[in-house]
Amino acid sequence: MFRVINQEEIYKKLVDLIEKVNFSLPEDVEKALLESRKKEEDKNAQIVLDILIENAKIAKEKKIPVCQDCGMVVAFVEIGRNLCINGNIENAINDAVRTVYVNDFLRKSVVRDPLRRINTEDNTPAVIHYDVVDGDKLRINILIKGFGSENASVVKNLLPTVSREELINEIIEHIKFFGPNACPPLIVGIGIGGTLEKAAILSKKALLRPIGKHNDDPFWASLEDELLEKINNLNIGPGGLGGKTTALAVNIESYPVHIAGFTLAINLQCCAVRHGWVEI
């Protein structure tokens, strides 16, 4: 038996969610910033962390954007097999984006064509990924992605013979070069395996995981811990001004891969973490 939900209901829920994530840091991120501030010894790092904590407080209280780059909206949609949607889910998502960005006067950063650069004037379209799952629920994860950190992200193909140490070095070298420009402290999303586009999607999905929640596989969980320690020893620090709080978390997602390949995607999330979810 199928459960039915209407396009209008999805739209209303998403308007509330997109507003919330633009104006409020997730609780786990706020907590991580506060904990990092207690541990941070570098003076410049302390100043930057104090600014970020105060900025988040003001944004939430006064309902103003956490960051001036109000980003591009990415939606991860999980549709239950026993669910029927009365209407068009893509329209519901884009209508919600349009409503929030126009009515709340958020910066509209999306251009209609990558080369001709004509602004759409409402921050649509969103980037939408779909998964069909068991059950009769609809779950939509929203990620607002600024492009300071997106431009510091990469997908590359390594040799299939790559070792653990070589993989670590590849990631550390990338953070060393691009990390200071991505507005740290960062969340580092890593996708490993699959094809080029699969690794990229995995790396972005990894950013949605709550801080402190590890990969379910102990092998990858231990690599997350090792990478976080090494990244925080780079002395990039908050704002790239030094300190040991370069990253708040490293999250790895993996997928099977062809015998001839080793696909690696590194997606950096800046300190203005804006994501949340709704389930209907």
C-alpha positions, 0 to 999 in steps of 0.5 A: 500500500502506497502513502501519498504526500503532496507537493505543497507539503514538501514545499512548506517544510523545505522553506522552513528548513532552508531558512533555518540552515542559512541562519543557524549553525548545526548544534554539533558544529557550535559545540565543536567550535566551543570545545576547540576554543577551550583547547586552542593555545594560539592567540590568533586562532583564539581570536578567530574562533571567538569571532566565529562563535559570536557571528553564529550567535548574532546570525541566529538571534537577528536572522541574518546569514551565517555567511555573506556567500549564501551558497548553492543549494544541494538537496539529497532526496531519499524517496521510500519505495512505498511513497507516492508524491502528488506533484513534482518534487523538483518544483517543490525544492526549487520553489522553496529555494526561490521563496527563501532567497527572494523573500529573505534577501539572501545573496543570489549566486547562481548563474544560468550558464557557466560561461555566459554568467547570467544570474538567475536572480533567485538562486535556483536551480538547486543541485538535486541527488535522488536515492530510492530507499525502503519504506514510505518516508521522504527525507531531504537533506539540504546542504548550502555550499559556499564556493570558497570551500567548493573551489578548494575541492577535487576529484582525482584518480590514483593508482589502484596500488596506492597504499594507506600511507600514500593515500594519507599523503595525497589528502594531507598535501591537498589540505596543506595547499588548499586548506587556508583558502577554504575558510577553516576550521573545516569539515573534510568530506572524503569519497573513495571508490566508484566512478568519478561522479560517485566519489564526488557525491560520496564526499559531499554526503560525508559532510552531512554526518554529525561531528563525532560520528565515525564511519561504521567500519573500524578500518575507515574510522581509524583513518578518519582519526589519523587524518584529523590529527595530521591535518590539525598538526599542519598549523593552518588553523582558524582563518588560515592564521595558525593554530591546531584547529584546522579541521573539526572532523574528517568523514570518509565514505567508501564504495566498491571500485573497478580493479583498475581504479582508485577514485578519490574525492576531497570535498571541503566544508568551510566554517559556515556549516549550513545543513539540515534535514526534514522527513515527511 
